[in-house]
Amino acid sequence: MHTIDYFCRLAKITNKDLANLMGCIPQQLNSWKTGRKPIPNHHKEKLCEIFNVPFENNDIFDNREISELDRVKIGIIIENNKLIFNEDLSESLRNDIERNKKLLEAQVEILELVHELKQALKNNTLMKVLFSEKDFYCQLDKVKALVNEIKNNE
């Protein structure tokens, strides 16, 4: 699923509705999603505006296949938006959102570390490239610590 489709699903809008909001035609959206054409910056700005994504994260719309890491990063954006756009939140709800955001941030760290570990293993087994076993276990210990932190916060 393309990131644009994922955001549309979350916002409960159709591609046609999104195209109308952006001032383009649905075929143009499809050409971006298939990768036939890159998304112009002014349209990325509009996507960020529509879905309340900080512009510095606009590269997320370039992803043709949304990954687990992308979903978690989008979750962080959504939690941030809850805090920004809902000033009248109770202290309890605000704390819950902050806790969720921290858990999602830890999950991003875990996913990135796991990716690095997989790459290290792949490189070592497929190309016989030596990697530092100490660094590998250090990264693995970070993953374990983050997982334990998440378990303790639940």
N, C-alpha and C positions, 0 to 999 in steps of 0.2 A: 504494500500500500504506500502510495506517495504521501509525503508529509502534508501537502496541501489537502489531500483527501482526509487525512487524519484530523487536521484542524477543522475541516468542514463537518466531519462527523461529530467532533466535540461541540462545535457551535450550532449543530443541527441546521445547517444550511446546505443547499444543493450547489453543484458546480454552476448551474445557470444563475442562481442568486449571487454567488460570489463574482461571477463574470460581470453581472449588472453593477454590483458594488464597485468593481474595479474599472468599469467603463471599457470593457473589452468583450470579446465573444467567447463562448465556451470552447471553441476550437483552439483559441489561443492558449487557454489554460491547458488543454490536452497536449499541445505541442511542447509546453514547458515540462509537463509531467512525464512525457515519453523521452525527453531529452533531445528532441529534434531542434529545439531552440532554447538558448539560455534565457532565464528570467531577467529582463532589464532592471536596473537598479531602481528606477522610479516605480516599477510594479512591485518590487520587493518592499519598498517603503510603504506602499499601499497595503500589501499583505500584512506587514508588521503593524500598521495602524488598525486594520480590521480585526486582527487576532490578538492585539495588545502584546506584541512581542517586541522586546527592546531591539532597536535597529542593529546593535552590535551582534545580535544573534540571527541576523537575516540569512546567514548561510544555511540555516536549517531547512529553508524552503528549496534548496538545491538537491536534497536527498530524494532520489527516486524510490528507494525502498527504505522505509522507516525501520530503524533498528531498536532494540531494547534500550540502548543508551539514549537514542533520540526521544523515546517515549518518556524516559525518566527526566531528561532535560526539559521536555515540554511540561511535565508535571511540576517542575520547579517554577517555570514561568507562570503556570496557572496559580500556584500557591502565592507567588509574589503579587499577582494581579488581585487575588482575594484581599491581601493586606493593603494594597494601594487604593483599590476602588471601593472598599467597604470601611469607611472611617468609623462607623458606628458599631463595630464588632465588640462583643463583650471581651473582657480580659481573658476569660477561659477559652473562648473560641480563638482569639488571637494567639494564645499560647499553643493551642492544638495545631494551628496552621504553621507556626514557627517550628514546632517539633516535627511535623510532617516534612517541612522544607529541609530541615537538618538531616532527617532520615533519607530523603531523596538525594541530597548532596553526598551523603556517605555511600549511597548506592551507586552514584556516578563514579566515585572514586574506586569502588570495588570493581565495577565493570571495566574501567580503564586499566586497572592493575591486572585483572584477569586477561584482558586483551594482550597486554604486554607479556604476561607469562606464557600465553598460548604462542605468541610470536617467537619468544625465546625457545620454547620447546620445538616448534616447527623448524626454526632455523637450525637448531642443533641436530635434529633427526634427519631433515631432508638435505641439508647442505653441509653437514658435518662441521658447522661453525662452532667453535668453542665459546661458551659463555660462562660468566662467573657464577659458579654454584652458590657462592656466598650472597651475591646480589639476588639470585633467584629466590633463595630461602628468605632473604630479607623482605622481598616483595610479597612472598607468600605469607609471611608473618603479619604484614600490614593488612592483607586481605582478611586474615583470621581476626585480627584486632577490630577491624571495622565491622565485621559480621557480628562479633560479640557485643560491640557497642550498640548495634541495631537491636539485637535480641534483648539487651538490658533496658532499652528505651521503650520496648513494646509493652 
